Amino acid sequence: MTEYTIVGKNYVIEILRMLYPYLRLKRNHAKVAFEIEKKWPEKFGQKNLLVIGKLVDRFKELNYSKKRKNTSLTVKEFFAQGPCND
C-alpha cells in the first residue's frame, strides 16, 4: 500500500476536487472537507474553531479510530477553563 501526504488546506481541496468524480468509498469524506472549506474563517476565534471542530468530528462517524483524543468537545472544555497565562 502507498500513502501520499498533502499539506495545506488549499492543496487538499484542489486535489479532492480533481479526484471527486472518481471517489467511491471516500466521497462522503470529501463532502465534509468541502463543507469545512466553505466555513474556514480568515481568522480563528473560539466560536470559529468550535464550528470547524464539529465538522471535523463528522469524520469520526465515517472512520473507525480508537486513537483520536481531541474532539470539538475537548476544545470546548478547554475554552471553558478560561484564559491561560503562558
C-alpha positions as CSV (number, residue, x, y, z in Angstrom):
1,M,0.0,0.0,0.0
2,T,1.2,3.5,-0.8
3,E,0.5,6.7,1.1
4,Y,0.7,10.2,-0.2
5,T,0.6,13.2,2.2
6,I,-0.7,16.6,1.1
7,V,-0.1,19.5,3.4
8,G,-2.1,22.7,3.3
9,K,-5.9,23.2,3.1
10,N,-5.8,24.7,-0.4
11,Y,-3.8,21.9,-1.9
12,V,-6.0,19.3,-0.2
13,I,-9.2,20.9,-1.6
14,E,-7.7,21.2,-5.0
15,I,-6.7,17.5,-5.1
16,L,-10.1,16.5,-3.7
17,R,-11.9,18.4,-6.5
18,M,-9.8,16.6,-9.1
19,L,-10.4,13.2,-7.6
20,Y,-14.1,13.7,-6.6
21,P,-15.6,12.3,-9.8
22,Y,-13.6,9.1,-9.2
23,L,-14.2,8.7,-5.5
24,R,-16.5,5.9,-4.3
25,L,-15.6,4.9,-0.8
26,K,-14.4,8.3,0.4
27,R,-16.9,10.5,-1.4
28,N,-18.6,11.4,1.9
29,H,-15.2,12.3,3.4
30,A,-14.7,14.7,0.5
31,K,-18.1,16.3,1.0
32,V,-17.3,17.0,4.7
33,A,-13.9,18.5,3.6
34,F,-15.8,20.8,1.1
35,E,-18.1,21.9,4.0
36,I,-15.1,22.7,6.2
37,E,-13.5,24.7,3.4
38,K,-16.7,26.8,2.9
39,K,-16.8,27.7,6.7
40,W,-13.0,28.2,7.1
41,P,-12.5,31.7,8.5
42,E,-9.8,34.2,7.7
43,K,-9.0,34.4,11.4
44,F,-9.8,31.8,14.0
45,G,-11.6,32.6,17.3
46,Q,-13.1,30.3,19.8
47,K,-16.5,30.2,18.0
48,N,-15.0,29.5,14.6
49,L,-12.7,26.8,16.0
50,L,-15.7,25.1,17.6
51,V,-17.7,25.2,14.3
52,I,-14.8,23.7,12.3
53,G,-14.2,21.2,15.1
54,K,-17.8,19.9,14.9
55,L,-17.4,19.4,11.2
56,V,-14.1,17.6,11.7
57,D,-15.9,15.4,14.3
58,R,-18.1,14.1,11.5
59,F,-15.0,12.2,10.2
60,K,-15.3,10.2,13.4
61,E,-18.6,8.8,12.1
62,L,-17.1,8.0,8.7
63,N,-13.8,6.5,10.1
64,Y,-13.1,3.9,12.8
65,S,-10.5,5.4,15.1
66,K,-9.8,4.4,18.7
67,K,-6.8,6.8,18.9
68,R,-8.5,10.1,18.4
69,K,-8.5,12.1,21.7
70,N,-9.2,15.7,20.7
71,T,-12.7,16.5,19.6
72,S,-14.8,19.7,19.5
73,L,-16.0,18.7,23.0
74,T,-12.4,18.7,24.4
75,V,-11.7,22.0,22.7
76,K,-14.9,23.5,24.2
77,E,-14.0,22.2,27.7
78,F,-10.5,23.7,27.3
79,F,-12.0,27.1,26.4
80,A,-14.4,26.8,29.4
81,Q,-11.4,26.7,31.7
82,G,-10.7,30.4,31.0
83,P,-7.6,32.2,29.7
84,C,-4.2,30.6,30.3
85,N,-1.2,32.6,31.3
86,D,1.7,31.1,29.3
